[in-house]
Amino acid sequence: MQKNLPSDTGRSALTPQVLGILCVLGAVVIFSIQDMVIKWFSDRYALHEIVFIRAFVAMCVTLAIFVPLEGGFGILRSRRWPLHLLRGFSIVVGNLLMFAGLASMPLSEGVAIFFVAPLLITLLSVPVLGEKIGLHRLMAVIIGFCGVLVMIRPGSASFQIAALLPLGAALAYASLQMMTRKLGLAEKASTMAFYIQVMFLSSSALMWLAVGDGRFAGSDNPSVEFLLRAWIWPSPVDGAIMVAIGCINALGGYLISQGYRVAEAGVVAPFEYVAVPLSIVWSVLIWGDWPDLLAWIGIALIVGGGLYVVYRETVRGRNVAADRAPR
């Protein structure tokens, strides 16, 4: 009788490309859940309170787990710490703009506008890195920005200033990626994550000192109120959720870095766009916000332009999608 021998099919199937895709997908799901929860909290808590708790927990996880995994605390000593802090400042600004925008607009539309970031990275690579843009990529950038205009709808009755905030967040994220390229591969992912959490902690603490008593609160604008609301002690359930968000934020940052480390960017980058349909699902299930026809057209143009830029970069054999920082 023939024995069933153990198969190594499972092991052989987990190639670096598959592992990278799984890491990126895991990170995208984590970041999508985080965006949804922070929007859900935006009518009760101050943004700087949520960010402080999240950053404190993420810092603890990074120092306890990820820094030891990548060589110990010695890797945190960097001669390029000013650039690390500048990167951290960029992501802090990006977070502030993104989550303030989500307080006033549907999650799906805010996330879709944010994903114009790869197109902005392509544009910024010309003056900052001295790269050249071919006709194909230029057309993709134009198409993507047409999608942004369709979604923002300037001059129409449905235009709202909050729609510009995710666009500003995308610009801040693109600036961060330019600095990530400047740092290159010499710095560990956990080192970069550490300095980002330092900036999150310091900036949210400063905001707490400046506006945490709520003396500037009371605005009718949800985005402004989210920024200026008084710091209040969260309920046990909400506090546990904020701690959980900090834990998964640290994990998401590590997974996205690992995804781009073990596999080519051109293979894994398209899977970041899974965040767009996920945000639509959250918008519909939790808030009942279905994108209208113009929003669907804008989403299609932005995602299509971004994916085509990734495709052209893959064809050219270049790695433009640097590791994504936690947001």
N, C-alpha and C positions, 0 to 999 in steps of 0.2 A: 504494500500500500504506500502510495507516494505521500511524503510529509509536506505540509505547507510551510515553506521556508519564509522567514521574515523578509519582507520587501523593503528595499531602500528607496522606493519611489518617492515617499514623502520627503526624505532628506534631499534627494537630488532635485526635487521640484523647487526647493527653497533657494533659488539662485540669488545673487546679490540684487538683481533687478526686482525680483519678486519681494525680497525683504525690504528694499527701499520703498516700493509701492505700498506695502502694508504699513510701514512706519509713517509715511506721509498721510495715508488714509486715516490711520489712528489719530494723528495730530489734527487733521482737519475736523474730524468728528468732535474731538475735545474742544477745539477753539470755537466750533459752531455752538456747542452746548454752553460754553462760557459766554458767548455773545448773547445768547437767548436769555440766560439767567440774569446777566447784568441789565439787560433791557427790562426784564421782569421786575427787578429791584428799583428801577429808575424813578418810580413814583413814591418810594418810601424812604430811601436812604440817599446819602450824599455820595457822589462818585468817588471823592477822595477817601472816604471811609472804606468803601468796597475795595478800592485799589490798594490801600494800606494793608488791610487784612490779607488780601490775596498775595501781595508782594512779600509780606512777612512770612507767611506759610511757604511760599515758593522758595524763598531764600533758605529757610530751614531745610527743605527737601533737597535743594541743590547742594548745600554744604554737607548734608549728612549722607547723601547717596551718590550724586553725579560727580562731584569734585573728587572724592576718593576713587571712583571708577576710572577717572581720566588722569590719575597721577598724584593726587594729594593736594594739600593746600598750597604747596609751592607754586602751582600753576597760576595762582591768583596774583602773583607778583609780575606785573607787566610794565615794561618801559614805555608802553604806548597807552598808558592809562588816560591821558587827555582825550584821545580818540575814542576810547571805550566810553568815557563819560558823555562825549558828544553824541555817540550812537544812542546811549541811554536816554539822553534828552530828546532826541528825535522820536523815539518810540513812545516816550511819555506824552509828547505833543500829539502824536498820532492817536494814542489811546483817548486822550482828552477830547479831541475832535470827533473821533469815531463814535464813542459812547454818548457824547452829548447829542450828536446827530440822531442816533438810534432812539433817544428819548422822545423825539418829535416825529419820527417817520417810520414806516414799516421796515421791519428787519430785512426782508428780502431785497428791498430797493437800496437800503444803505449798504448792504454787503456787496451787491452788484456794482454799485458806483465805486466802492473801495477797490474792486478788482481791476480798475483801470491802472493800478500800480505797475504791473509789468510793462505797460505802454509808456508810463512816465520814466521807468528805469531805462527803457530803450532811448528815449529822448535825452535824458540826463547823461547817458554814457558818451554823448558827443562832446559837450563842453568839459565834462569832468574827467573822463578817461581818454578822450581823444579818439574814440571809436567812430566808425562810419556807418550810416544807415543806408541800406540798399532800397530800391524802389518798392520791393515787396513788403518789407517791414514798415516803410513809411506809409504805404497804403493801409496796412493793418492798424497802425496808430491812428490814422485819420478816421477809419471806420469805427474804432473803439471810442474815440472822442465824439463822434456823431451819436453814438449810443448814450454817452453821458448827457449830451444836450437834449436828447429825446426824453431822458428820465428827469432831468432838472426842469425842463420846460420854461426857460427864461421868457418873460414877457407875457405868460399866460396867467389866467386867474388861479390856476392850481400851483403856481410856483411858490416854494417856500425856501427861505434862506437856509434852513437846516439841511437841505439837500447838498449844499456846498461843503458842509462839514466833513462827510466821508471823502469828498474829493481832496480836501486839505489833508486828511489822514493818509490818503494814498500818496500824496506828495511827500509827507514826512517819512512814510515807510520806504519810498523810493530813495530818499536821501540816506536813510539808514543803510540800505543795500549798497549804495555807492561807498560808504565808509567801510562796510563789511569787505568789499573787494579790496579796499586799500589795506586792510589788516591781513588779507590773504589767508593762507593755511597755517601761519605760524602760531596762531592763538587757538586754544582749545574752545570747543563749543560751550563748556561749562564756565570757562573764564568770561566769555562774552555774556552769558546768561547772568553771572554774578554781578557784573557791573550794571547791567540793565535793571536788576532788582534793587541795587543800591540807589539808582536814580528814581525808581518808582517809590521807594520808601521815603527818600528825602523830599521829593516833590509833594507827595501826598501829605507828609507831616507839615510841610510849610503851608499848604493850603488849609490844613486843619487849624494851624495857628492864626492864619489870616482871616478865614471865613467860617471856621468850624462851629462858632457859636450861633450862626444863623442870622447875624445882624443885617446881612444883605439879602436874605431870602424873602420870598413873597412875590416872586415874579409870576406872571401868567404864562410865560413861555416855559414849556417843559424842559427844554435843553438848559436854559439859564438856571432854572430852579434845581436841576440835577447837580449843577456845579456849585451852587451857593447854599444848598440846604444844610441845616444844622446837623452835626454829628450826633447820632443817638445810639444808645446801646441796643444792638440787635436782639431779637427774640432768640431763644435757644435753637429753634429750627432754622431760622435765617442765618444765625451765626454758624451753625454746622454746615450749611450750604456754602457760605463764604469760605470757610476753611477747606471744604472739599474743592472749591474752585481754585484755591491756591495750590492744592496738591496736583490737580490735573493740569493746571497751567504749567507747572514745572515739568511734568511728564510730557506734555505736548511740545514744549520747547526742545526737550531732549529728543523726542521722536522725529521732529521735523529736521533737526540737525543730523541725526543718524541717517534719515532717508536720503538726504542729499550727499552724505559722506560715502555711503556704500554703493550708490547707484548713480548713473549719469542724470544730470538735471533734466535733460530733454525727455528722459523716460518717466520721471516722477512728477515733474512740474505740472503737467496737465491734470493730475489727480487733485491738485489743490482746488480746482474749480468745482469739485464736488460740494464745496461749501455753499455755492449758490443754490442748487436745488434743496439742500438741507435747510437753508434759511427760509426758503419758500414754504417748506413743510412746517417749520416752527411758526411762521407768520400765520398760516392758515389754521393750524391746530389750536394755537394758544390765543391769538388775537383776532382770528377771522379775517385777516387781511389778504385778499386775493389781488395779485397784480392786475392792473387793467391792461388794455391792448397796447397802449404806448409803453407801459413799463415792460411788457413782454418783449416788444421790439427793441427797446433799449438794452435789456438784459442780453438778448441774442447778439446784438452788435458788439457789446463790450466783451462778452465771453468769446465770441467768434474772433474778434481782433486779437485778444490776448492769446488764445490757443494758436492762432496763426503765427504770432511772433515766436512762441515757443517752438513751433514746427520749423520755422526758418532758422532759428538758432541751432536746432538739432541738425538740420541739413548742413549748416556751416561748420558744425562740429565744435561749437563754442558753448561754454558753460556760463549763462548769464543769470540763472536763477540761484543766487547765493542762499545759504541757509537762512531760514526765516526765524526771526526773533519772536519770543512770546509776545502776544499783544494783550 
